[in-house]
Amino acid sequence: MSDIFREVEDALKEDRAKALWKKYGTWLITLAIVIVLAVGGFVWWQNYSRGQVAQQGADLVVALTLAQQDEQAGIDALAILAQESSGDVSALARINSASLMANTGDVEGAVLLFRTIAGEGGVSPVWRDLALLLAAQHSVDTAPPEEILSELEALTQDSNAWRHSARELTALLAMRQGDDAEALRIYEALRDDDTAPEGLRNRATAMAALLAE
């Protein structure tokens, strides 16, 4: 891992930001999907721990376990669960399914599914926002930066559950646009934010140090 950061540092010193973004941009913004959804699943389980929804939650765990052994089988199982459930259960199944689709190379299909979930009124805002964030993440190398920044604006607000990840993505988009000063400002704010996840703060600390040189 240290070799990656060393190459990033060399690229910044040699003013090869464009090459840096192309090679490491996606890696740098990759969210810990399994951890995020595990936390989300725990909160969801606390809120809906009885009856049919509890069974659907167990089915979701089974599908995700299956996906660790066979991604396509996991996608198929999640698709069935999404059809047989509704609301947040269906949304969680499809969010996980879209993440697996992206992992197997169907990024376009994954982004379409993320955006579909983000636009559904019957889904809790926290899951709609997560779907929108993941759509932006997987579009970062192909969509115009201005378009993604516009989508992320609401997600960067202090009241949003995903604000730290949205701000990290915003910093990388600033780098893509050549605005290293703005990227540095965001990274420094994330570095100093005690409410941000530790892994994200560590990334922000590393990137702020590189940009400050």
C-alpha positions as a Python dict, from the first residue, in 0.01 Angstrom:
ca = {
    (1, 'M'): (0, 0, 0),
    (2, 'S'): (289, 237, 75),
    (3, 'D'): (405, 197, -286),
    (4, 'I'): (73, 335, -406),
    (5, 'F'): (104, 647, -192),
    (6, 'R'): (468, 689, -298),
    (7, 'E'): (365, 683, -663),
    (8, 'V'): (81, 925, -590),
    (9, 'E'): (331, 1161, -428),
    (10, 'D'): (568, 1135, -726),
    (11, 'A'): (283, 1201, -966),
    (12, 'L'): (178, 1512, -776),
    (13, 'K'): (534, 1642, -766),
    (14, 'E'): (568, 1590, -1141),
    (15, 'D'): (235, 1759, -1211),
    (16, 'R'): (80, 1442, -1352),
    (17, 'A'): (-255, 1487, -1179),
    (18, 'K'): (-446, 1364, -1481),
    (19, 'A'): (-249, 1040, -1495),
    (20, 'L'): (-285, 1008, -1119),
    (21, 'W'): (-663, 1034, -1140),
    (22, 'K'): (-684, 784, -1424),
    (23, 'K'): (-474, 527, -1240),
    (24, 'Y'): (-585, 567, -878),
    (25, 'G'): (-899, 782, -874),
    (26, 'T'): (-1144, 496, -844),
    (27, 'W'): (-930, 317, -587),
    (28, 'L'): (-908, 626, -371),
    (29, 'I'): (-1284, 682, -360),
    (30, 'T'): (-1392, 321, -322),
    (31, 'L'): (-1619, 305, -20),
    (32, 'A'): (-1606, 17, 223),
    (33, 'I'): (-1934, -115, 83),
    (34, 'V'): (-1949, -425, 298),
    (35, 'I'): (-1883, -223, 614),
    (36, 'V'): (-2129, 50, 518),
    (37, 'L'): (-2405, -196, 444),
    (38, 'A'): (-2325, -403, 749),
    (39, 'V'): (-2374, -95, 967),
    (40, 'G'): (-2685, -3, 771),
    (41, 'G'): (-2814, -355, 803),
    (42, 'F'): (-2758, -348, 1178),
    (43, 'V'): (-2957, -24, 1214),
    (44, 'W'): (-3227, -162, 989),
    (45, 'W'): (-3236, -486, 1190),
    (46, 'Q'): (-3280, -290, 1512),
    (47, 'N'): (-3575, -105, 1366),
    (48, 'Y'): (-3744, -403, 1202),
    (49, 'S'): (-3659, -710, 1410),
    (50, 'R'): (-3994, -886, 1404),
    (51, 'G'): (-4214, -1092, 1176),
    (52, 'Q'): (-4187, -1104, 800),
    (53, 'V'): (-3927, -830, 775),
    (54, 'A'): (-3700, -1019, 1016),
    (55, 'Q'): (-3721, -1322, 787),
    (56, 'Q'): (-3640, -1104, 488),
    (57, 'G'): (-3342, -970, 681),
    (58, 'A'): (-3222, -1325, 737),
    (59, 'D'): (-3269, -1392, 365),
    (60, 'L'): (-3056, -1086, 290),
    (61, 'V'): (-2774, -1218, 508),
    (62, 'V'): (-2796, -1557, 333),
    (63, 'A'): (-2780, -1391, -11),
    (64, 'L'): (-2476, -1183, 87),
    (65, 'T'): (-2303, -1490, 228),
    (66, 'L'): (-2371, -1671, -97),
    (67, 'A'): (-2230, -1377, -292),
    (68, 'Q'): (-1896, -1417, -115),
    (69, 'Q'): (-1868, -1763, -269),
    (70, 'D'): (-2034, -1696, -605),
    (71, 'E'): (-2103, -1336, -707),
    (72, 'Q'): (-2349, -1424, -983),
    (73, 'A'): (-2541, -1657, -755),
    (74, 'G'): (-2552, -1377, -500),
    (75, 'I'): (-2687, -1136, -760),
    (76, 'D'): (-2958, -1384, -854),
    (77, 'A'): (-3054, -1443, -490),
    (78, 'L'): (-3069, -1070, -421),
    (79, 'A'): (-3284, -1016, -730),
    (80, 'I'): (-3537, -1270, -602),
    (81, 'L'): (-3538, -1110, -258),
    (82, 'A'): (-3587, -766, -411),
    (83, 'Q'): (-3891, -890, -603),
    (84, 'E'): (-4044, -1065, -303),
    (85, 'S'): (-3996, -775, -61),
    (86, 'S'): (-4067, -403, -66),
    (87, 'G'): (-3952, -71, 76),
    (88, 'D'): (-3619, -67, 256),
    (89, 'V'): (-3569, -444, 237),
    (90, 'S'): (-3600, -437, -140),
    (91, 'A'): (-3377, -131, -158),
    (92, 'L'): (-3102, -294, 48),
    (93, 'A'): (-3118, -607, -164),
    (94, 'R'): (-3088, -404, -484),
    (95, 'I'): (-2811, -181, -349),
    (96, 'N'): (-2608, -490, -268),
    (97, 'S'): (-2697, -642, -604),
    (98, 'A'): (-2583, -328, -787),
    (99, 'S'): (-2254, -331, -595),
    (100, 'L'): (-2197, -690, -702),
    (101, 'M'): (-2286, -602, -1062),
    (102, 'A'): (-2021, -332, -1058),
    (103, 'N'): (-1768, -576, -914),
    (104, 'T'): (-1836, -819, -1199),
    (105, 'G'): (-1790, -549, -1464),
    (106, 'D'): (-2145, -431, -1531),
    (107, 'V'): (-2083, -77, -1408),
    (108, 'E'): (-2340, 76, -1643),
    (109, 'G'): (-2611, -159, -1518),
    (110, 'A'): (-2510, -95, -1159),
    (111, 'V'): (-2530, 283, -1199),
    (112, 'L'): (-2872, 253, -1360),
    (113, 'L'): (-2996, 43, -1068),
    (114, 'F'): (-2846, 280, -811),
    (115, 'R'): (-3018, 574, -976),
    (116, 'T'): (-3348, 388, -991),
    (117, 'I'): (-3334, 325, -616),
    (118, 'A'): (-3234, 686, -549),
    (119, 'G'): (-3550, 805, -725),
    (120, 'E'): (-3801, 583, -546),
    (121, 'G'): (-4037, 748, -300),
    (122, 'G'): (-4109, 431, -100),
    (123, 'V'): (-3750, 400, 19),
    (124, 'S'): (-3611, 569, 331),
    (125, 'P'): (-3402, 879, 252),
    (126, 'V'): (-3088, 726, 403),
    (127, 'W'): (-3093, 442, 147),
    (128, 'R'): (-3190, 670, -142),
    (129, 'D'): (-2894, 892, -54),
    (130, 'L'): (-2661, 593, -34),
    (131, 'A'): (-2777, 477, -377),
    (132, 'L'): (-2715, 824, -519),
    (133, 'L'): (-2369, 835, -361),
    (134, 'L'): (-2278, 496, -508),
    (135, 'A'): (-2410, 600, -850),
    (136, 'A'): (-2185, 905, -836),
    (137, 'Q'): (-1889, 697, -721),
    (138, 'H'): (-1922, 455, -1011),
    (139, 'S'): (-1972, 741, -1261),
    (140, 'V'): (-1678, 948, -1149),
    (141, 'D'): (-1452, 851, -1440),
    (142, 'T'): (-1717, 892, -1709),
    (143, 'A'): (-1968, 1163, -1612),
    (144, 'P'): (-1888, 1537, -1623),
    (145, 'P'): (-1755, 1651, -1283),
    (146, 'E'): (-2007, 1936, -1269),
    (147, 'E'): (-2293, 1689, -1301),
    (148, 'I'): (-2168, 1469, -1017),
    (149, 'L'): (-2094, 1769, -794),
    (150, 'S'): (-2449, 1891, -843),
    (151, 'E'): (-2585, 1551, -737),
    (152, 'L'): (-2359, 1536, -434),
    (153, 'E'): (-2436, 1884, -301),
    (154, 'A'): (-2725, 1776, -77),
    (155, 'L'): (-2528, 1474, 46),
    (156, 'T'): (-2243, 1693, 175),
    (157, 'Q'): (-2466, 1879, 421),
    (158, 'D'): (-2402, 1837, 794),
    (159, 'S'): (-2733, 1657, 848),
    (160, 'N'): (-2666, 1385, 590),
    (161, 'A'): (-2557, 1039, 707),
    (162, 'W'): (-2318, 998, 412),
    (163, 'R'): (-2166, 1348, 424),
    (164, 'H'): (-1810, 1234, 489),
    (165, 'S'): (-1796, 1000, 190),
    (166, 'A'): (-1970, 1258, -27),
    (167, 'R'): (-1715, 1521, 73),
    (168, 'E'): (-1428, 1284, 1),
    (169, 'L'): (-1566, 1224, -345),
    (170, 'T'): (-1608, 1601, -391),
    (171, 'A'): (-1240, 1650, -306),
    (172, 'L'): (-1136, 1402, -571),
    (173, 'L'): (-1361, 1568, -825),
    (174, 'A'): (-1188, 1897, -742),
    (175, 'M'): (-857, 1728, -818),
    (176, 'R'): (-998, 1600, -1145),
    (177, 'Q'): (-1083, 1959, -1236),
    (178, 'G'): (-734, 2074, -1142),
    (179, 'D'): (-848, 2266, -832),
    (180, 'D'): (-595, 2127, -584),
    (181, 'A'): (-654, 2418, -344),
    (182, 'E'): (-1020, 2324, -303),
    (183, 'A'): (-932, 1956, -271),
    (184, 'L'): (-679, 2042, 2),
    (185, 'R'): (-940, 2247, 189),
    (186, 'I'): (-1185, 1956, 189),
    (187, 'Y'): (-925, 1697, 286),
    (188, 'E'): (-803, 1911, 576),
    (189, 'A'): (-1160, 1952, 700),
    (190, 'L'): (-1215, 1576, 681),
    (191, 'R'): (-884, 1511, 852),
    (192, 'D'): (-988, 1730, 1144),
    (193, 'D'): (-1347, 1602, 1165),
    (194, 'D'): (-1376, 1379, 1471),
    (195, 'T'): (-1712, 1247, 1349),
    (196, 'A'): (-1564, 1104, 1027),
    (197, 'P'): (-1479, 731, 1007),
    (198, 'E'): (-1120, 655, 1099),
    (199, 'G'): (-1031, 501, 762),
    (200, 'L'): (-1163, 804, 577),
    (201, 'R'): (-976, 1042, 807),
    (202, 'N'): (-656, 847, 743),
    (203, 'R'): (-704, 881, 366),
    (204, 'A'): (-780, 1251, 404),
    (205, 'T'): (-467, 1299, 615),
    (206, 'A'): (-250, 1131, 353),
    (207, 'M'): (-399, 1324, 63),
    (208, 'A'): (-384, 1658, 248),
    (209, 'A'): (-15, 1599, 319),
    (210, 'L'): (55, 1526, -46),
    (211, 'L'): (-137, 1828, -174),
    (212, 'A'): (24, 2062, 79),
    (213, 'E'): (375, 1997, -51),
}
